[in-house]
Amino acid sequence: MNHRDLPCAQALHDNTPGEPATPELERLCRLLGQASLFNGLGCHEIARFARGVRELKAARGDILFHRGDTCHGFHLILSGQIKLAFTSAEGNEKVVDILHPGQSFGEAVMFMDKPYVVMAQALTDASLLHIGKQVFFDEMAGDPMFCRKIIAGLAQRLHQLMADVESYSLRSGRERIIGYLLREEEREGEGVAVGRVSIRLPTSKGTIASRLNLTQEHFSRILHELTDSGLIEVEGRTIHIPDIGKLRMSLG
C-alpha cells in the first residue's frame, strides 16, 4: 500500500471536556463534519471520534484494501474519487460504485465483522479519513439517535442497490446511460438545469460502463447513437448536452 497514514489523534492527548479545543482537534471536527453521518453533532461530540481517526493520502491507482482483507473500520472521502469493484482471478472487474467527496464506505462489512467483499482503489489522488470500528461502536452504544442515523444510511445504500438491480433488469443500455448523465449533471450543478450544459465524466468510459453493467463497446456505441440523434456531443471525457430538457424527455 503506497498511501501515507497521518496520525490524527495526537491533538486529543491533552484535551479534556471543558478545555478549549486545539487547532488540530477543530480541524478534525471540520473534516468529520463533512459527512452526513455527523450532521447535527456538535464539535465536542464529533471530537470523541477523533481518537479513532487516521488521515490517509492515496495517489491515483493506490489500492486501499483488497477483497478478503480484514475490516478495521470505515472510510470517509474528503477529496478525490474511489472505486469499489469485484475482481476475478482472471483479472476481470465489475465496478460496484464510484464514490465522491462526502461519501463513506465500509460500514456494512464493519458491522458484520467479516472481511471486505470488494476492493477499493483511488481513481484520482484522494484524501480520506479512516474511522476505527471500536470507537465507532463505543459511541453507538451510548447514543440511540446516532444508531438511527447509521441505520438510515445503510437503508439508503440498500435502496440504491435495489435501484441498480431494477436498472440492470428492466432498463436498456441507452436508458442507463442517459440516466447516468442526468444524475451527474444534478450532482455537479445547482438546481434544475435548462438549455445547454456540459458534463465532465469523472473517470474513464470503461469504468463508467462497468458501473452501468455494460461492455465498453456497447457504451461507446450508445454514445455514438445519442450523438447521431443530436442529444449529446462528445469531446473526450466532456459530454456536451445541447438541450438537457430534450434529453430528459427522451427517457419517456
LINJOMO-V974888 format. One line per field, one symbol per residue. ss: DSSP state (H for helix, E for strand, - for the rest). phi: phi as a letter, one per 40 degrees, with the letter a starting at -180 (. if undefined). burial: b if it has 24 or more other ideal C-beta (glycine too) atoms within 12 Angstrom, else e. Layout:
# LINJOMO-V974888
ss: ???
phi: ???
burial: ???
This chain:
# LINJOMO-V974888
ss: ---EEEE-HHHH----------HHHHHHHHHH---HHH----HHHHHHHHHHEEEEEE----EEE-------EEEEEEE--EEEEEE-----EEEEEEE----EE-HHHHHH------EEEE---EEEEEEEHHHHHHHHH--HHHHHHHHHHHHHHHHHHHHHHHHHHH--HHHHHHHHHHHHHHHH--------EEEE----HHHHHHH----HHHHHHHHHHHHH----EEE--EEEE--HHHHHH---
phi: .ccccbdbcdccdbbbdgccccdccccccccccccddbdgcccccccccccbbbcbbbcdgcccabdgcccbibbbccagbbbbacbbccgcbbccabbbdgcbahccccccfbccbbbbbccbdabbbbbccccccccccbadcccccccccccccccccccccccccbbcdccccccccccccccccbgccbgcbbbcccacccccdcccgbccccdccccccccccgcabbbgccbcbdaccccccccg
burial: eebeeeebbebbeebeeeeebeebbebbbebbbbbebbeeeebeebbbbbbbbbbbbbeeebbbbebeeebbbbbbbbbbbbbbbbbeeeeebbbbbbbbbbbbbbbbbbeeeeebebbbbbbbebbbbbbbbebbbebbeeeeebeebbeebbeebeeeeeebeebeeeeebbbbbbbbbbbbbeeeeeeeeeeebbbebbbebbbbbbbbbbeeeebeebbeebeeeebbebeeeebbbeebeebeebee
